[in-house]
Amino acid sequence: VHVVAAGKALQTELALEISDKLAAAGVRVLVDERAGVSPGVKFTDAELIGVPQILVAGRRSAEGVVELKDRRTGEREEVTVEEALSRLTN
């Protein structure tokens, strides 16, 4: 799973928390928490790396909502953090 922090400190903190939980569940995780890099660059890099699942901690992170993207199908959806963790660990 490629976890992208698309925003400020809150999004980065949430992205790191999620990645820790995924890693503890045995999921291989790559986190992009680079400061000073636009979300667009991070998304482009995520596509180039080619990890099948991308989780984005973005503007709705304060509400406990993240975006999941399946690179194989191109499907994107907003889900709660709990739902994202459930889907990615099962």
Legacy VTK file of the C-alpha trace (Angstrom):
# vtk DataFile Version 3.0
C-alpha trace
ASCII
DATASET POLYDATA
POINTS 90 float
0.000 0.000 0.000
1.291 3.439 -0.914
0.180 5.982 1.718
0.253 9.586 0.490
0.082 12.534 2.896
-1.552 15.228 0.766
-1.472 18.312 2.914
-0.171 19.733 6.131
0.871 18.314 9.503
-2.543 16.786 10.301
-2.536 14.732 7.107
1.059 13.656 7.648
0.324 12.595 11.218
-2.699 10.561 10.104
-0.754 9.000 7.227
1.958 7.864 9.632
-0.603 6.456 12.099
-2.327 4.513 9.328
0.958 3.204 7.943
1.994 2.003 11.415
-1.295 0.111 11.804
-0.993 -1.445 8.356
2.609 -2.485 8.971
1.636 -4.007 12.336
-0.947 -6.090 10.454
1.760 -7.380 8.110
1.005 -5.140 5.132
3.947 -3.766 3.137
3.691 0.018 3.263
5.413 2.893 1.472
4.710 6.345 2.936
5.165 9.595 1.020
5.381 12.307 3.658
7.726 14.650 1.802
7.331 18.250 2.918
7.376 20.956 0.292
6.231 18.605 -2.471
2.810 19.182 -4.005
0.145 16.473 -3.789
0.171 16.271 -7.602
3.841 15.294 -7.631
3.195 12.704 -4.919
0.301 11.210 -6.915
2.429 11.071 -10.067
5.216 9.344 -8.161
2.715 6.874 -6.675
1.564 5.961 -10.196
5.151 5.572 -11.423
6.099 3.319 -8.517
3.114 1.133 -9.325
1.922 -0.015 -5.893
-1.557 -1.556 -6.475
-3.352 0.325 -3.671
-2.984 4.019 -2.859
-4.375 5.551 0.334
-4.550 9.341 0.437
-4.757 11.290 3.694
-6.079 14.584 2.371
-8.420 17.449 3.118
-11.092 15.280 4.809
-8.620 13.657 7.198
-9.867 15.790 10.090
-13.237 14.068 9.612
-11.622 10.618 9.682
-12.084 10.102 5.932
-9.392 9.018 3.469
-9.371 8.184 -0.226
-8.585 4.704 -1.487
-7.527 4.145 -5.067
-7.206 0.767 -6.732
-4.643 1.225 -9.510
-5.793 -1.915 -11.333
-9.363 -0.679 -11.833
-8.817 3.063 -11.421
-11.656 3.108 -8.887
-11.439 5.788 -6.203
-13.640 6.156 -3.171
-13.718 8.006 0.101
-14.015 5.775 3.165
-13.484 6.067 6.894
-10.043 5.267 8.250
-11.472 2.160 9.940
-12.986 0.913 6.668
-9.718 1.537 4.827
-7.760 -0.424 7.431
-10.272 -3.265 7.273
-10.134 -3.490 3.470
-6.364 -3.296 3.244
-5.659 -5.868 5.942
-8.142 -8.514 4.759
LINES 1 91
90 0 1 2 3 4 5 6 7 8 9 10 11 12 13 14 15 16 17 18 19 20 21 22 23 24 25 26 27 28 29 30 31 32 33 34 35 36 37 38 39 40 41 42 43 44 45 46 47 48 49 50 51 52 53 54 55 56 57 58 59 60 61 62 63 64 65 66 67 68 69 70 71 72 73 74 75 76 77 78 79 80 81 82 83 84 85 86 87 88 89
